[in-house]
Amino acid sequence: MSDEGRAVRRTGIGMMLLFWMLFIAAGTWWFHGYVERQRNPNSHLVSAVAEGAPVVLERNRGGHFVATGRINGEPVEFLVDTGATYVALPREMAERLGLEPSGSAWFNTANGRVRGELTTLDEVSLGGHVARDVRGSISAGLEGDTALLGMSFLGHFDIRIRDAQMVLEPADG
């Protein structure tokens, strides 16, 4: 085989390798997005939904209502928890958001009785709806990057759950 033939062959092999690397990278990117949409089908709510319009949440694959909102302007992933009194945050998240404790309290959780700290969140928003001066708790028992969206925020809404949807409509008055 001539030198020219070898050069053409190397170029062809290089292009084929480049194609497969790009194909695998695109597939990985698509699959990651697919898995993320299964985990949090409401991530678009961080900046969507017109003010005053109902917020419609879809259940994730695990049967939970997970949505992305904001606390004090910072994006936060929420697990909607109608059984939680306050918006509950893991300690690391509270520190990252610069939240100051304003007292302590005991909380009854699914994992038993735990001690936590109370705080006030300047602003909590979800899908275009904003609540100010929302009571929150800093819970040592919570871990990760997910906060519980409790009734101190959800109490501003009429809540309807049917099948795989939760509809939050601003409460009258």
C-alpha positions in Angstrom: 0.0 0.0 0.0 1.3 3.4 -0.9 1.9 6.3 1.5 -1.0 8.1 0.0 -3.3 5.1 0.6 -2.1 4.8 4.3 -2.8 8.5 4.9 -6.3 8.2 3.4 -6.9 5.1 5.6 -5.7 6.8 8.8 -7.9 9.8 8.0 -10.9 7.5 7.5 -10.3 5.7 10.7 -9.8 9.0 12.5 -13.1 10.3 11.1 -14.9 7.1 12.1 -13.6 7.3 15.7 -14.6 11.0 15.9 -18.1 10.1 14.6 -18.5 7.4 17.3 -17.2 9.6 20.1 -19.6 12.3 19.1 -22.4 9.8 18.8 -21.7 8.4 22.3 -21.4 11.9 23.8 -24.8 12.9 22.2 -26.4 9.7 23.4 -25.1 10.3 27.0 -26.3 13.9 27.0 -29.8 12.8 25.8 -30.0 9.9 28.3 -29.0 12.2 31.2 -31.7 14.7 30.2 -34.2 11.8 29.9 -33.4 10.6 33.4 -33.5 14.1 34.8 -37.0 14.6 33.3 -38.1 11.4 35.0 -36.8 12.5 38.3 -38.0 16.1 38.1 -40.6 16.6 35.4 -41.4 20.1 36.8 -37.9 21.7 36.5 -39.2 24.2 34.0 -41.3 25.9 36.7 -38.2 27.8 38.0 -39.0 30.5 35.4 -42.3 29.5 33.8 -46.1 30.1 34.4 -47.7 33.5 34.4 -48.3 35.2 37.6 -51.7 34.3 39.0 -52.1 31.2 36.8 -52.5 27.8 38.4 -49.3 25.8 38.8 -49.7 22.2 37.5 -47.2 19.7 38.8 -46.6 16.2 37.3 -45.7 13.3 39.5 -42.2 11.9 38.9 -41.5 8.3 38.2 -41.3 7.6 41.9 -44.8 9.0 42.5 -43.6 12.3 44.2 -44.2 15.9 43.2 -40.7 17.4 42.6 -40.3 20.9 41.2 -37.7 23.5 40.8 -38.4 26.9 42.4 -36.4 29.6 44.2 -35.5 30.6 47.7 -34.3 34.1 48.0 -33.7 34.2 44.3 -31.6 31.0 44.1 -32.8 27.9 42.3 -33.8 25.1 44.6 -35.3 21.7 44.0 -38.3 21.1 46.1 -40.1 17.9 47.2 -43.7 19.0 47.8 -44.7 17.8 51.2 -48.2 18.7 52.4 -47.3 17.0 55.7 -44.5 19.4 56.5 -45.3 22.5 58.5 -42.5 24.6 57.1 -40.3 24.8 54.1 -37.5 22.6 55.4 -33.9 22.8 54.2 -30.8 20.8 54.8 -28.2 22.5 56.9 -25.7 22.8 54.0 -28.3 24.4 51.7 -29.3 26.9 54.5 -25.6 27.8 54.9 -25.2 28.2 51.1 -28.2 30.5 51.0 -27.0 32.5 54.0 -30.0 31.8 56.2 -29.7 32.7 59.9 -31.4 30.6 62.6 -33.9 32.5 64.7 -34.6 29.9 67.3 -34.9 26.1 67.7 -37.7 23.7 67.8 -38.5 20.0 67.9 -40.1 18.4 64.8 -42.0 15.2 64.4 -40.8 13.6 61.2 -41.2 10.3 59.4 -37.8 9.3 61.0 -38.9 10.3 64.5 -38.5 13.4 66.7 -35.6 15.7 65.7 -34.3 19.0 66.8 -34.0 21.8 64.2 -33.7 25.5 63.9 -36.3 28.0 62.7 -35.6 30.6 60.1 -37.4 33.1 57.9 -37.1 32.9 54.1 -37.3 36.3 52.5 -38.8 34.9 49.4 -40.0 31.6 48.1 -41.3 31.2 44.5 -42.7 28.5 42.4 -44.0 28.8 38.9 -44.5 32.6 39.0 -46.0 32.7 42.5 -44.0 34.4 45.2 -44.5 34.4 48.9 -42.5 36.7 51.2 -41.4 36.1 54.8 -42.0 32.4 54.7 -41.3 30.4 57.9 -38.7 27.7 57.4 -36.7 25.2 59.3 -33.2 24.1 59.1 -33.1 20.3 59.6 -30.0 18.4 60.4 -31.8 15.2 59.4 -32.2 16.3 55.8 -29.4 15.7 53.4 -28.7 16.5 49.7 -29.8 19.3 47.5 -33.6 19.0 48.0 -35.8 21.1 50.3 -39.2 20.1 51.5 -41.9 22.5 50.3 -44.2 22.6 53.3 -47.4 24.3 54.3 -45.8 27.6 55.2 -45.6 28.1 51.4 -48.4 25.7 50.2 -50.9 27.3 52.5 -51.1 30.2 50.0 -52.8 27.8 47.6 -55.9 25.7 47.1 -54.4 22.2 46.4 -56.1 19.6 44.1 -54.5 16.2 43.4 -56.0 14.0 40.8 -54.2 11.1 39.2 -50.6 12.2 38.3 -51.2 15.9 38.7 -51.2 18.4 41.5 -52.8 21.8 40.8 -51.9 24.7 43.0 -54.2 27.7 42.6 -53.8 30.9 44.5 -56.2 30.9 47.5 -58.9 33.5 47.6 -58.4 36.2 50.2 
